[in-house]
Amino acid sequence: MRGTFRVPAHGPVISRPLPTSPSAEDDQDRFVNRPCYEFNVELHSAWNDKHCEHCRHYLTARCPHIDEFLDDVEDLSPE
């Protein structure tokens, strides 16, 4: 079957960028699988990967970690 492209039968693959350093990996892990996570049902069910960005409370006043997220945004701001 030369030249034929086959789509995997297991469904869509959601890829994430690979960490560039151990500290980047630590940053990714700290926003995953928190006990307060509730999936945002407005998203496709394939996105239910326990990442904070897919939580129904992400960046809302109901998020118990909103200060932590805002600190990260402030760190990215130009001085």
C-alpha positions as CSV (number, residue, x, y, z in Angstrom):
1,M,0.0,0.0,0.0
2,R,2.6,2.5,-1.0
3,G,1.5,6.1,-0.8
4,T,-1.6,5.4,1.2
5,F,-2.3,7.2,4.4
6,R,-4.3,5.4,7.1
7,V,-6.1,7.1,9.9
8,P,-5.7,5.3,13.3
9,A,-8.8,3.5,14.4
10,H,-8.5,4.6,18.0
11,G,-9.8,8.1,17.4
12,P,-8.2,11.6,17.4
13,V,-4.8,12.1,18.9
14,I,-4.3,15.3,20.9
15,S,-0.7,16.3,21.0
16,R,1.0,18.6,23.4
17,P,4.4,20.2,22.9
18,L,7.2,18.3,24.6
19,P,8.9,20.0,27.5
20,T,12.2,21.6,26.7
21,S,13.7,21.2,30.1
22,P,12.9,19.5,33.4
23,S,11.5,22.7,34.8
24,A,9.1,23.0,31.8
25,E,7.9,19.5,32.6
26,D,7.3,20.4,36.3
27,D,5.3,23.4,35.1
28,Q,3.1,21.2,33.0
29,D,2.6,18.7,35.8
30,R,1.5,21.2,38.3
31,F,-1.6,22.1,36.2
32,V,-2.8,18.5,35.8
33,N,-5.0,16.1,37.8
34,R,-5.9,18.5,40.7
35,P,-8.6,17.3,43.1
36,C,-10.8,20.3,42.2
37,Y,-10.9,19.4,38.5
38,E,-14.3,19.2,36.9
39,F,-14.5,18.7,33.1
40,N,-16.0,21.6,31.1
41,V,-18.9,19.8,29.3
42,E,-18.9,22.5,26.7
43,L,-15.8,20.9,25.2
44,H,-15.5,17.6,23.2
45,S,-15.2,14.6,25.5
46,A,-11.9,13.7,24.0
47,W,-10.4,16.7,25.7
48,N,-11.1,15.3,29.2
49,D,-7.5,14.8,30.1
50,K,-7.5,16.3,33.7
51,H,-5.6,19.4,32.5
52,C,-6.7,22.6,34.3
53,E,-7.3,24.4,31.0
54,H,-10.2,22.0,30.4
55,C,-11.7,22.4,33.8
56,R,-15.1,24.1,34.0
57,H,-13.7,26.5,36.6
58,Y,-10.5,27.5,34.8
59,L,-9.8,31.2,35.0
60,T,-13.1,31.8,36.8
61,A,-13.8,33.1,40.3
62,R,-14.8,29.6,41.3
63,C,-11.3,28.3,40.7
64,P,-9.4,27.8,44.0
65,H,-6.1,28.3,42.2
66,I,-6.9,31.5,40.3
67,D,-4.2,33.5,42.0
68,E,-1.6,30.9,40.9
69,F,-2.8,31.2,37.3
70,L,-2.8,35.0,37.4
71,D,0.8,35.0,38.8
72,D,1.9,33.0,35.8
73,V,0.2,35.6,33.5
74,E,1.9,38.4,35.3
75,D,5.3,36.7,34.9
76,L,4.8,36.9,31.1
77,S,4.0,40.6,31.0
78,P,6.6,42.9,29.6
79,E,8.1,45.3,32.1
